[in-house]
Amino acid sequence: VWRGGPRVRRGSQLSTPKAFSKLGRMNCFVPALAGSNPWVNSQRGRAISCGVARPRVEFRHSGRVRMAAVMDVETEVDSPQGVEVKEELVFEPIRNPLKKLLRSTRFFFSIRGRVKKGSVLFMTVGGALPDQRPMTSLLSPPPESPSLPELTTNLAHAAHDPRISAVYLKIEPLACGYAKLEEIRRHMEFFRQSGKKLIAYTQLGGVKEYFLSLSADEVYVPPEAILSLRGFNAAGTFVRGVLEKIGVEPQVQRIGEYKSAGDQLARTSMSEAQREVLNSIMEQQYKRFIHDVAEVRKKSEDDVKAILDAAPQLMEDYKEGGWVTGIMYESALVDKLKEEFNKGRTKEAKLKRPLRSVGWRKYTRVRAKTLALQGKSCIAIIRAGGAITLGKNGNGTCGSDSFIETVRTAIDSDFVKAVVIRVDSPGGVSLAADVMWHELKALSKKKPVIASMADVAASGGYYLAMACDKIVAEELTLTGSIGVVTAKLSLKDLFDRIGFVRENISIGKYAELEVDNRPFTEAEEEYFAQGAQYAYKSFVSKAAESRGMTYEEMNQLAQGRVWTGLQAK
């Protein structure tokens, strides 16, 4: 309770205007974390983060930062404008003596966020790095690694926290995309601007894990580590042949030359359009990897290409080539940290003492207000993560009802000055995306709305983004996919083989459109195709209106094609 204000239970759901007004009476700091959005970060203000997949109040902050937009004109950039935009988080230390005194006072009285001076912040990075925590039960084990907002917030807070002397980042196998890695690297570099050291350690990894480690001051591996720098690959799976063997006939309507979402059912091999898109995305990821490794390791791009082709298996080869800082077991690395950061007159005295450290889970309790980073403006972050569905949120899904409820709360609240829609979704049900789009259009008429794209904001994910005033993305975000796929599986042959019989009785020409015991009639197939065409035209028309284009111009760019953020720019 702050100053006798109202109580809000930890993990409470923020779903009604009453919740906003209740928070509005509290002298608390609920910070903005909207990825690489320069408009949001320039506000230096308060924000309410409304997790859509798990709607609740999240207390987070991206640090006292400003965004420096640097325009680098390139001659061979794979983008329509030939211009690459790089955004950097610029660290600004707190110099105001009164704020420093306030911060020290809050440290003294802090209980939940108490951290010893000179501590090393230990964090583990691995897995999918969700944009918000998935739903869990009380009996579920605690997560081993932080979510993306928890990780970036901890890095930003640690940069300003005089009690933190360094960050130890243990990198485990990653299952996220390169866009999230770009965002983490930007926060890692922001932390290093504070003059503190960031040390990375990895035992098992490939190009993604090594790409992330580039933003660390030092990178260590154990002697028998598996560091697989062998290049990039992509694959597609197709089950049409399997379905035919068991008597299942997929009837797929795919609108858009590059819309390959239905190919898994409809084809037995990769189409040339899908091959073109995958090669384009993979080539850009490859170029970015080569460029960044060469720049950080002070190598030529040919040297980086050579190491990928050689794919060394011995860690000594990486050490001798300058690709990693050193080879040692984790216990030896901890001893090295003791020597550097523990207090003591001799080396032996330092090694005898346990390393002063704090885990990432405990450090998430440190509030931005404690660090004197409180701002004045309030920004609501509404997270749309996972497959888009009708109804309420599920585990890994974004429900239209839950999303709309949160958006309407933001519309009615005077406490919210602007909104960021954080999209990390490959799409889903077109009807759900459309009703969510409508609510966002209503919101944009009353308050500034910015779309911030994470790893994927494609198809229905892009549908949401085009309702916003502005759209920002990482260079390697996957977006676009403006197209439509609908499908029906006919089980007639399967039923005949196993002797299963179903008889349909209906009134109406298209009443049996969705029955699964027979394929479409010619009239039904035409009707089914018309519905897909209508949905596609509606999608393209709204996208064209959003980007200030004609239908014909947008249709040429749409066609279900997936673009990287840089290509889309």
C-alpha positions, 0 to 999 in steps of 0.5 A: 500500500502506497500512501494509504492507496488502494490494494491491488493483489499481485497478478490481478487481472486488469479488465475493467475501467474500475481497475484503471481508475484504481491504479490511477489513484496509486503513486506507482510506476508501471513502465513501458516496454514496447520493443524497438518503438522509438515513439514509446521509448522517447516518452520516458513515462509510465505505462500499463502493460496489459498482457493479452495472452495472460491479462494482468498488470505487469510492472516493467520499465525499459529504463531511462533511455532515449532513442537515437535513430540513425539513417545509414544509406547503403548501396546494396540493401535489400529494401525498396528505398535502399535505406536501413534504419538502425535504432539504438538505446542510448544510456543516460545516467541519473545525475540529479543529486536529489534523485540519487538521494531518493534512490539511495533512500528507497534502497535502504527501505526496500524489502522485496527488492533488496540487493547487495551492493556489488552483486552480479546479476545472473540470468539464463536465456533460452527457449522461445522467450515468450512476450508474456508468461503462459498460463500456469497452475500453482503446481507448475514448476517455476520458469527456468528463464525469463520472458522477453520483457522480464529479460530486457527490463532487468537489463535496463534496470541493472544499467541504472542500478549502482548495486549491480556490478556486472551481468552473467548471461547463460545462453541455452538453446533458443527457439525464438526468431531473430527479431527477439534476438535483435531486441535483446542485443540492443538492451545488452548494448544499452547495459554495457553503455553504463560501463559495466561488464556483461559476460556470456557463457554457452555450452550448447548452441548454433548460429542463433546463440552465437548471434546473441552472444555478440553483444557481450563483452566476453564469451566463454565456452567449456572445453567440450562445448557444442558450438555448431556454426554451420550456416542456415537452413529451412525446411517444409513438411507436406502431408498430402501423400499421407492423407491420400493413403489413409483416404483423406482428401484435403480441399484447400482454397488458397488466395495469394500466389505466395500464401503457402500456409495450406501447402502442407495439406494441398501439396506433396512438395515445395512450390517455387513461390514458397522456395523463393520466400524462404530463400529471401528470408534466409539470405537476409538472416545470413547477411545480417549474421555475417555483417554483425559477426565481422563487425564485432569480431573485427574480421572480414566477411570472407573470414566469417563465411569461411568459419561457417563453411569450415564448421569447427568442432574443437573449441580451441579452433574458435579460441585461436581464431578469436571467435570466443574469449576463452575456454573454461568450465562454469565453475572456473568462470565463477571463480574468475568473477569472484576475483574481479568483483568480490571484496578482499585483499588477496586472491585467496580471500576473494575466492573463499567468499561466495560470489555476491549475486542476485538471480533474475527472478528476484531482480524482477521485484526491483521497481522502476520507482525504486531506481528513480526512473518514474516518468509522467506519461502513461502508456498502455501496452496491450500484448497480442501473442499467439494464434488469434481465436474467437472468445477468451484467451487460452494458453498460447492463444489471443482471444478476441473477447479478451483483447476487445475488453482490454482495448475498450478499457484503454479507450475509456480510461483517462489514465491512459494517454497512448497505447502500444499494440505489441504483436507476436502472432502468425495469425488465426481466425479471420473473423476474430482478427477483423473484430479486433481490428475494428476496436483498434480503429475506434481506439486510434480515433481517440488516442495515439496507437502504435504497433510494435512487432516482435518475431512474427506479425503475419496474416492476422497479426498484420491485420491488427497492426494495420489498424494502428497509426504507425507500425514499427518492426525489427529488421528480421521480423516476419510480417505481411502474409496478406492472403487467405487460406481455407480448407475442408477435409473430405473423409469419404474414402476413409469412411468407405474403407472402415465401413463407417456410414453417415447420412445427411438430411438438409434443407438449403442448397449449401446446408451441407457445405461443411460435412466431412463425409463427402467432397464439395459439389461443383456449386459448393466448391464455387461458393467456398472459393467466393468466400475466400476471395471476399475475405482476401479483397477485404484484407487487401483493401484495408491494408491499402487504406492503412498504408495509403496505397491503391488496391492494385498497388497493395495487391501486387505486394500482398499475394500472401508473401511473407516479408522481413521487417527491412523488406517491408520498410 
